[in-house]
Amino acid sequence: MSIAEILPKKCLFIAAANLAFLFSHDMLLGKPVFSADPPVFVSAEEDRQSKGFEEDLKALNSDNIDEKHRAAIALGKTGNPRAVEPLIKALADPDTFVRSFAAVSLGNLKDARAVEPLIKALGDENQRVRRSAVEALGSLRDPKALEALLKLLNDENVLVRRSAAQALGNLGNPDVVDPLLKALGDKDSYIWTGASFALIEIGSPGIPKMVNLLGDWIMGPRVAEVLASLAWQPASDEEKIRYYAATRNRQALLDNWVTARKVLISDVNSGDARLAENAVFTLIGIGREEILDDLAGFLRTKGNLETAKAFLESGHARLTELAQNWATGQGKEIETGGTDGVVKWGLLKPE
């Protein structure tokens, strides 16, 4: 006996309707449809994304430039490896923004196939494209990009140079510490802050060379910030005092005055021009009368225009007089103005 013969026709209709509802509902949820074929899980959202992906691939070759821009950006957000080759091809597009957006998207997709094409894109005539390619290579972290990125540290565009420094940090190769330290000494704060971030990324391999730069008046504060970010701790009195000087911490120097005076006077007489200059500026900033004779002796025997300028602009009458007498004896004129190497007596931090 069949089901139709057992159940009333009305009940059969209801059962069939319920079955149809469940069937369609399961399709919407991405559940497998019962058939002779293997189960296929495709949700409505996935189906929409798939159609959108195909449309974006097509739009990347559109005659409508806005559509091309949108597609170059959108394909990088799909995570679909099929987008890599079309985006690589787009790196040669006549439109600057298409090339730039394609580079960014390739960085987002993180596919090794893009490394060589992106390295080639570093030679693009447009700085925006070069910068996008640099940042994409930084994201990919492939060591093959090392040499090409190093060259970009000398790019004519400041934004490209900064991005190159940060990308080198992402590679994590200790061999780039020296070039990054050179960039850390750049006059443009945009460059040296980028180098700072990169040195923090590289971490401990760069610490010894940065510690050696604590005794540099200009570089000291910059490396001190990086060292602090790496939770570095001084291993000697010399490192501790130079770190306090680099951070312009007058109170810490006063609290450790016996040690500070010993280290700084030793640096003044070390024969190392960089350490001596840093120590002289620091002593002026500390502003203790008992070191005036030491400072006078240094200016008399080893002074130069930079230290004479610091004496002249220190605001201390005796140091000003010493600088004027030194200049007269040397037959030189001290140019005033600017901020490098100038510190007021007893005021280690600039006003």
C-alpha positions as CSV (number, residue, x, y, z in Angstrom):
1,M,0.0,0.0,0.0
2,S,1.4,3.4,-1.0
3,I,1.7,6.5,1.2
4,A,-1.0,8.2,-0.9
5,E,-3.4,5.5,-0.1
6,I,-2.7,5.7,3.7
7,L,-2.6,9.5,4.2
8,P,-5.3,11.9,3.2
9,K,-4.5,14.0,0.2
10,K,-4.4,17.2,2.4
11,C,-1.7,15.6,4.6
12,L,0.3,14.6,1.5
13,F,0.3,18.2,0.3
14,I,1.5,19.5,3.6
15,A,4.3,17.0,3.8
16,A,5.5,17.8,0.3
17,A,5.4,21.6,1.1
18,N,7.5,21.0,4.2
19,L,10.0,19.0,2.3
20,A,10.4,21.7,-0.3
21,F,10.9,24.3,2.4
22,L,13.6,22.3,4.1
23,F,15.3,21.6,0.8
24,S,15.4,25.3,-0.2
25,H,16.5,26.4,3.4
26,D,19.4,24.0,3.4
27,M,20.5,25.4,0.1
28,L,20.6,28.9,1.5
29,L,22.6,27.7,4.5
30,G,25.1,26.1,2.3
31,K,24.2,22.5,3.3
32,P,24.7,19.7,0.8
33,V,21.9,19.0,-1.6
34,F,21.1,15.3,-1.9
35,S,21.9,14.1,-5.4
36,A,24.0,11.6,-7.2
37,D,26.9,14.1,-7.2
38,P,29.3,14.6,-4.3
39,P,28.1,17.2,-1.7
40,V,28.9,20.8,-2.7
41,F,28.9,23.5,0.1
42,V,28.2,26.9,-1.5
43,S,26.5,29.5,0.6
44,A,24.7,32.5,-0.9
45,E,27.4,34.7,0.5
46,E,30.2,32.6,-1.1
47,D,28.3,32.6,-4.4
48,R,28.0,36.4,-4.2
49,Q,31.7,36.7,-3.5
50,S,32.6,34.4,-6.3
51,K,30.6,36.4,-8.8
52,G,32.1,39.6,-7.4
53,F,35.6,38.2,-7.8
54,E,35.0,37.3,-11.4
55,E,33.6,40.8,-12.0
56,D,36.7,42.4,-10.4
57,L,39.0,40.3,-12.6
58,K,37.1,41.5,-15.7
59,A,37.0,45.2,-14.4
60,L,40.8,45.1,-14.1
61,N,40.9,45.3,-17.9
62,S,38.0,47.8,-18.2
63,D,38.2,50.9,-20.3
64,N,36.7,52.7,-17.3
65,I,39.6,53.9,-15.2
66,D,37.5,54.2,-12.0
67,E,36.5,50.6,-12.4
68,K,40.1,49.6,-12.8
69,H,41.1,51.4,-9.7
70,R,38.3,49.8,-7.7
71,A,39.1,46.3,-9.0
72,A,42.9,46.7,-8.3
73,I,42.0,47.5,-4.7
74,A,39.2,44.9,-4.2
75,L,41.2,42.0,-5.6
76,G,43.8,42.4,-2.8
77,K,41.1,41.9,-0.2
78,T,39.8,38.6,-1.6
79,G,42.6,36.4,-0.4
80,N,42.2,34.5,-3.7
81,P,45.5,33.3,-5.2
82,R,43.9,33.6,-8.7
83,A,44.2,37.4,-8.3
84,V,48.0,37.3,-8.1
85,E,48.9,36.9,-11.8
86,P,46.3,39.6,-13.0
87,L,47.7,42.0,-10.4
88,I,51.3,41.3,-11.5
89,K,50.2,42.2,-15.0
90,A,48.6,45.4,-13.7
91,L,52.0,46.5,-12.4
92,A,52.7,47.5,-16.0
93,D,49.5,49.3,-16.5
94,P,49.8,52.8,-18.1
95,D,47.8,54.3,-15.2
96,T,49.9,55.3,-12.1
97,F,47.1,54.5,-9.6
98,V,46.4,51.1,-11.1
99,R,50.1,50.2,-10.7
100,S,50.2,51.5,-7.2
101,F,46.9,49.8,-6.1
102,A,48.1,46.6,-7.7
103,A,51.3,46.7,-5.7
104,V,49.4,47.3,-2.5
105,S,47.1,44.4,-3.2
106,L,50.0,42.0,-4.0
107,G,51.4,42.9,-0.6
108,N,48.1,42.1,1.0
109,L,47.8,38.7,-0.8
110,K,51.3,37.7,0.5
111,D,52.1,35.4,-2.4
112,A,55.7,34.7,-3.2
113,R,55.1,34.9,-6.9
114,A,54.8,38.7,-6.5
115,V,58.3,39.2,-5.1
116,E,60.3,39.5,-8.3
117,P,57.7,41.7,-10.1
118,L,57.5,44.0,-7.1
119,I,61.3,44.3,-7.0
120,K,61.1,45.3,-10.6
121,A,58.4,47.9,-9.7
122,L,60.9,49.6,-7.4
123,G,62.4,51.1,-10.5
124,D,59.0,52.7,-11.5
125,E,59.3,56.4,-12.5
126,N,56.5,57.3,-10.1
127,Q,57.3,57.7,-6.4
128,R,53.8,56.5,-5.4
129,V,54.3,53.2,-7.2
130,R,57.8,52.8,-5.8
131,R,56.5,53.4,-2.3
132,S,53.6,51.0,-2.7
133,A,56.0,48.3,-4.0
134,V,58.4,48.9,-1.1
135,E,55.7,48.5,1.4
136,A,54.4,45.4,-0.3
137,L,57.8,43.8,-0.2
138,G,58.1,44.7,3.5
139,S,54.8,42.9,4.0
140,L,56.1,39.8,2.1
141,R,59.3,39.8,4.1
142,D,61.3,37.9,1.4
143,P,65.1,38.2,1.8
144,K,65.5,38.4,-2.0
145,A,64.3,42.0,-1.7
146,L,67.1,43.1,0.6
147,E,69.6,44.6,-1.9
148,A,66.9,46.4,-3.9
149,L,65.4,47.9,-0.7
150,L,68.8,49.1,0.5
151,K,69.2,51.1,-2.7
152,L,65.9,52.8,-2.0
153,L,67.3,54.3,1.2
154,N,68.9,56.8,-1.2
155,D,65.7,57.5,-3.2
156,E,65.0,61.1,-4.2
157,N,61.7,60.9,-2.4
158,V,61.5,61.2,1.4
159,L,58.4,59.0,1.6
160,V,60.1,56.2,-0.4
161,R,63.2,56.4,1.8
162,R,61.2,56.1,5.0
163,S,59.2,53.2,3.6
164,A,62.4,51.5,2.6
165,A,63.8,51.8,6.1
166,Q,60.7,50.3,7.6
167,A,60.6,47.5,5.0
168,L,64.2,46.6,5.8
169,G,63.2,46.3,9.5
170,N,60.5,43.9,8.5
171,L,63.1,41.6,6.9
172,G,64.8,41.3,10.3
173,N,68.3,40.9,8.8
174,P,71.0,42.2,11.1
175,D,73.2,43.1,8.1
176,V,71.0,46.2,7.6
177,V,71.8,47.7,11.0
178,D,74.6,49.9,9.7
179,P,72.5,51.4,6.8
180,L,69.7,51.9,9.2
181,L,71.9,53.7,11.7
182,K,73.1,56.0,8.9
183,A,69.4,56.7,8.2
184,L,68.9,57.3,11.9
185,G,71.3,60.2,11.6
186,D,69.3,61.9,8.8
187,K,68.4,65.5,9.3
188,D,64.8,64.7,8.2
189,S,62.8,63.5,11.2
190,Y,60.5,61.5,8.9
191,I,63.5,59.4,7.8
192,W,65.1,58.8,11.2
193,T,61.9,57.9,12.9
194,G,61.3,55.4,10.2
195,A,64.8,54.0,10.8
196,S,63.9,53.9,14.5
197,F,60.9,51.7,13.9
198,A,63.0,49.4,11.7
199,L,65.8,49.0,14.4
200,I,63.1,48.1,16.9
201,E,61.9,45.4,14.6
202,I,65.4,44.0,14.2
203,G,65.9,44.0,17.9
204,S,68.9,42.7,19.8
205,P,71.4,42.3,16.9
206,G,71.5,46.1,16.6
207,I,72.0,46.9,20.3
208,P,75.8,46.9,20.6
209,K,76.2,49.4,17.8
210,M,73.4,51.6,19.2
211,V,75.1,51.6,22.7
212,N,78.2,52.9,21.1
213,L,76.3,55.8,19.7
214,L,74.9,57.0,23.1
215,G,77.9,59.2,23.3
216,D,76.9,61.2,20.2
217,W,75.1,64.4,21.0
218,I,72.7,64.2,18.0
219,M,72.4,60.4,17.6
220,G,72.3,59.7,21.4
221,P,68.7,60.7,22.0
222,R,67.5,58.7,19.0
223,V,69.3,55.4,19.8
224,A,68.3,55.9,23.5
225,E,64.6,55.8,22.5
226,V,65.2,52.6,20.5
227,L,67.1,51.0,23.3
228,A,64.4,51.8,25.8
229,S,61.8,50.2,23.5
230,L,64.0,47.1,23.5
231,A,64.1,47.0,27.3
232,W,67.9,47.4,27.2
233,Q,69.7,48.0,30.5
234,P,73.2,49.7,30.9
235,A,76.0,47.2,31.7
236,S,78.6,49.8,33.0
237,D,78.9,53.2,34.6
238,E,79.9,54.6,31.2
239,E,76.8,53.3,29.5
240,K,74.5,54.5,32.3
241,I,75.9,58.0,32.3
242,R,75.9,58.3,28.6
243,Y,72.3,57.0,28.5
244,Y,71.3,59.7,31.1
245,A,73.0,62.3,28.9
246,A,71.3,61.0,25.8
247,T,67.9,61.2,27.4
248,R,68.8,64.7,28.7
249,N,68.1,63.5,32.2
250,R,69.8,66.2,34.3
251,Q,68.3,65.1,37.6
252,A,69.6,61.5,37.1
253,L,73.1,62.9,36.4
254,L,73.0,65.1,39.5
255,D,71.8,62.2,41.6
256,N,74.8,60.2,40.3
257,W,77.1,63.2,40.2
258,V,80.4,61.6,41.4
259,T,80.1,58.9,38.7
260,A,78.8,61.3,36.1
261,R,81.6,63.7,36.6
262,K,84.2,60.9,36.4
263,V,82.8,59.5,33.2
264,L,82.2,62.8,31.5
265,I,85.6,64.3,32.3
266,S,87.1,61.0,31.0
267,D,85.2,61.4,27.8
268,V,86.3,65.0,27.5
269,N,89.9,63.9,27.6
270,S,89.5,60.7,25.7
271,G,90.8,61.9,22.4
272,D,87.5,60.8,20.7
273,A,86.1,64.0,19.3
274,R,82.5,62.7,19.3
275,L,82.6,61.6,23.0
276,A,84.4,64.8,24.0
277,E,81.9,67.1,22.3
278,N,78.9,65.1,23.8
279,A,80.5,65.3,27.3
280,V,81.2,69.1,27.0
281,F,77.6,69.8,26.0
282,T,76.3,67.6,28.8
283,L,78.4,69.3,31.4
284,I,77.2,72.7,30.3
285,G,73.6,71.4,30.6
286,I,74.3,70.0,34.1
287,G,75.6,73.4,35.1
288,R,77.9,72.7,38.1
289,E,80.5,75.5,38.7
290,E,83.1,73.0,39.8
291,I,83.6,71.9,36.2
292,L,84.3,75.3,34.7
293,D,88.1,74.8,34.9
294,D,87.8,71.5,33.1
295,L,85.7,73.1,30.4
296,A,88.1,76.0,30.0
297,G,91.0,73.6,29.7
298,F,89.2,71.6,27.0
299,L,88.4,74.7,24.9
300,R,92.0,75.9,25.2
301,T,93.7,72.6,24.1
302,K,91.1,70.8,22.0
303,G,88.3,73.2,21.2
304,N,86.7,73.8,17.9
305,L,84.1,76.1,16.4
306,E,81.2,73.9,17.5
307,T,82.2,73.7,21.2
308,A,83.2,77.4,21.1
309,K,79.7,78.2,19.8
310,A,78.2,76.1,22.7
311,F,80.2,78.1,25.2
312,L,79.2,81.4,23.6
313,E,75.5,80.6,23.6
314,S,75.4,78.8,27.0
315,G,74.3,81.9,28.9
316,H,77.2,81.7,31.4
317,A,79.3,84.8,31.6
318,R,82.7,83.0,32.0
319,L,82.0,80.5,29.2
320,T,81.0,83.3,26.9
321,E,84.2,85.2,27.7
322,L,86.3,82.0,27.1
323,A,84.6,81.5,23.7
324,Q,85.3,85.1,22.6
325,N,89.0,84.9,23.7
326,W,89.4,81.5,21.9
327,A,87.9,82.9,18.7
328,T,90.2,85.9,18.9
329,G,93.3,83.8,19.5
330,Q,92.4,81.5,16.6
331,G,91.5,84.3,14.3
332,K,88.1,82.8,13.7
333,E,84.5,84.0,13.8
334,I,81.8,82.1,15.7
335,E,78.5,81.9,13.8
336,T,75.6,81.8,16.2
337,G,72.1,80.6,15.6
338,G,70.6,77.2,14.9
339,T,70.0,74.5,17.5
340,D,72.6,71.7,17.0
341,G,75.1,71.6,19.8
342,V,73.6,74.5,21.7
343,V,72.6,74.0,25.3
344,K,72.0,76.5,28.1
345,W,73.9,76.4,31.4
346,G,72.1,74.2,33.8
347,L,69.3,73.4,31.3
348,L,70.2,70.1,29.7
349,K,66.8,69.8,27.9
350,P,66.3,72.4,25.1
351,E,63.8,75.1,25.9
